[in-house]
Amino acid sequence: MHLFLKPIMEELVHLEETGILIDTPYGSKICKARLRLMTIDLPARAIVMNMKYYNGEKYSQFCLQSGTTLPEIHCTDFGHMRKKVVLRDNASLQRHSEEALKTGTTIYGVKGVSPLARVKSVDLVKSCAIDWMHCVLLGVTRKRFEIRLSKDTRLLLTKIPLVDKRFLSITDIPKHITTVPRSVTEWSNWKANEFRTFLIHYGLPVLRGTLPLDNYIHFTLLVAAIRRRSQAKICVSDVETAYKYLDIFCCHFENLYEKIQLQLLPP
């Protein structure tokens, strides 16, 4: 990864420290640029950040949550550990990466120095936005489908025909939605855009009365939070409210589902 990103990193360092000379109506000026924000999808982030893969111990670039190792998988639980989670910052992440490089071991989920560390303006914690496609759509939302509809659980077995009937009867589809509903039994073949449409637009009315009330309210928290964060224009209050909903959603997940379900699905 260092070799692959070397030309890009060198260009970013040059733009940040030296800049480029441009001609303007007011004469030649030196223009410098800084990389302040980027997005990397969840599978690639671990490689670029030189950290453990998601679902690994202390894999998050944002905190030092260890999670719990079960016989078959490593899961991330938040409820009883919410007050104990230690947040990372750029300095600590840089320090752990240098320690990992010197010792040849993994330090708090960090395997070594990230190529991004060469760019001084990059904050390894704050500059990389959360990949909501893999985390929310192909992660949490898809996981809920697995919990409810997989052959191993089939918690909605008696309700699947009703859910399908409601979902497939939707014909008046807004122009900005490019996919048409298809059976929920085909959830394992759904694309991210289909999970997004179901989560934001169809999920609540389609699932009403088919889930235990606690589970339905729990799902409502996720829908309300993502709707607020997905608007074309959002304000500070939207961000704060969405954060509160997601905090409650995460904390109560393990109270409603088995601990083995506290993991992301492979993309």
N, C-alpha and C positions, 0 to 999 in steps of 0.2 A: 504494500500500500504506500509506503514511503517513496518507492521508486515511481509508482504510478502518478502520485500527486506532486512529485518534485517540481515539474515545470509550472504547475499552477501556483504552488506555494512560493516559488521564486518570483513569479510575476506579482503576486499579492504583496510580498515583502518590498519589491521595487516600487510599487504604487504607493505603499504606505510610507516608506522612508525617503525615497528619491522623488517620486512623482513623475509626471510627463509634462513636456513643454507644449503648450497650445497657443495658437495665435488668436487674439481677440481684437475687437475694434479699438481697444484701449492699449494694445501692445501685447507682447508675449508674456504669458503667465505660466507659472509652474502649478500644476493641479495634482493634488495628492488624494488618495482614496483609502478608506478603511473598510474592512469587512466586519460588519456588526451583527448581522443576522443571517442564518442559513437554515435549510431544512434537509435532513438526511433520513431516508426511510429506516425503519427500525432494524431490519436485518443488516443493513450496511453500516449503521451507526456504530455498532460494536467494533467493526473492522477499522473504521476511520478514527474512532476514539481510542482504539487499542485497549478495549475493555472486554469483559466477559460477555458472551452472547445473552440475549434476553432469556429470562427464566433461570439464569445462573445466580449464584450467591453474590449479592452486592453488585448486580449488573447495572443499576441505574446511575446515570451521570448526575442525578439531582439529589440523591440521598444515600445513606449507608444502610438501608433496610436489608437485612440478611435473608428474610424469608424463612421457610421451614422445609427441610428435606424429608420427604416421605419415601417409602420403599421404591416407588416407581418414578416419581417426578420431584422437581423442586418447585414449590409454590410460593407465591407472595401474599402474605396476610397483613392486613393493616389495622383491623379493629382494635385489638387489645394492645397494639404496639404504637398507636398513633402518637402518644405523648413521648415516646422514647426515640423516635426517629431523629437521627442527626443529619442535617442538610449539608451537602457539599458546597464548597465555593471554589473559585478558580485557583486560589493559592494552594488549597489542600489537594486538589486534583493534580496540579502540577507537581507537588511534592511527592505524592504517591506514585506518579508515573516515573519520576527520577529514581525513587527507591526501588521500584520494580525493575528498572533498567540495570541498576547496579547489582542487585541481588539475583536477578534472573528468575524471580518468583512473582506471583500475582499478589499485589498489595491492595486490599480492600476492593477487589474486583478489577483493578487496573493492571494490565499486563506489561505496559511500557509507555514510552513517550508517543503521543499522537503527532502526526505530521502537521496538524493545525497549530501546535505549540510554537512553530516558527513565526507565526503571524502575531505580533504583539497586541494588536487591537482585538483579537479574538478571545472572548471569555468562554472557556471550554464548558462551562455550566449554562450560562445565560444566552450565549450566541446561537445555540442550536435549538430550534423550535421542536416541540413534540410532534412526532409523525402521527397525525390523527387517523390516517387511513389504516395503518397497521394496528395502532393501539385501540382505537375506538371501533372502527368498522369491522376489520378482519380480526380484531382481537376480542374486545369485550362483547360486542353485539353478536358476532359469530359464535362466541363461547356460549352465550345464552341459548342460541339455537341448538348447539350440541347438547347442552344440559337437558333441554326440553324435548328434543326430537330424535336424538341418537338411539340406535338399537339397544344400547346398554341401559338407557334410562326410560325413554318413552313416557315421560310424565304427563304428556298431553295426548296420549293414545286415543282416548275417547273423545277428545275435543278437536282432533286434527281435521276431520271432515267439515266441522263448523268454521274453523279458522280458514280453511281453503275456500269454502263457499263464499265467505265474506271477502276474502282477499281477491279471488279471481273474478268476482262480480264487479270490481272497480273498473269502469270503462271511461269515465270522464277524467282523463289524465291531463294535468297542466302541461303546457308546451315545454317548460323547462325541465321536465322529467323525461328522460330519453329511453327508459326501459318500461316494459309492460309487466304486470304482476305474473309470476309463475308459481306453481305449487310450493308450499313451504316444505314439502317432503324432499324437494330438490335443493335444500339450503346449502348442502356441501358443495354444490356447483355454482352458487351465486357469486357474482363479482362484488367488489367493494361498493360500486354505485347502487347495486340492488339493496345491500344492507343499509346504505345511507337513506335511500328512499323509504324503506320500511321503518327505520328508526325514527326519522323526522316527521314523516307524513302519515303512514298507514298503521304503524304498530299499535298505538293506543286504542283506536276504534276496533281494529280487527281482533285484538286479544281481550277486549273487555268481556268479563264474565267467564273466561276460559282458564284463568289463573287464580290461585288463592289470593285473597285480598292483599296480604302482606307483600307477596311477590309482584303483584300488579302495581302497587304503590311504589315499590322499589324500582321497577322499570320506569315508572313515571318520572322519577328523579333524574334518571339518565337522559330521557327524552327532553325534559325541560331544560336541563343544563346544555345539551348539545344544540338544541334549537336556539337558545340565547347566544351561544358562541358562533353560530353559523349564519347569523343575520348579515345582510350587506353592510349595515351600520350598527355598531354597538357602542355603548357608553360604559363608564366605570361601574355603574350600578349593575349592569348586565354581567360583567366579569365577576363582580363580587358575589352576586346571587348564584351564578353558575358554579363558582368555586364551592359555595356552601352546599349546594345540591350534590356535587360530585364527592365532597367530603363525607356526607351522610351515606351516599351510595356505596362508597368503598368500605366504610366502617361497618356497614350492616350486611355486606355480601356474605361473609363467612358465617353469619348467624342464620342465613336462609339456605345456604348450600353447603355441601361437604367441602372440607378443606382441600381435597384433591382437585376441586374445580377452580381453585384460585391460581390459575395459570393461563397464559396466552396460548392460542393454537398456532402451530407452525403455519406461516403464510403460504 
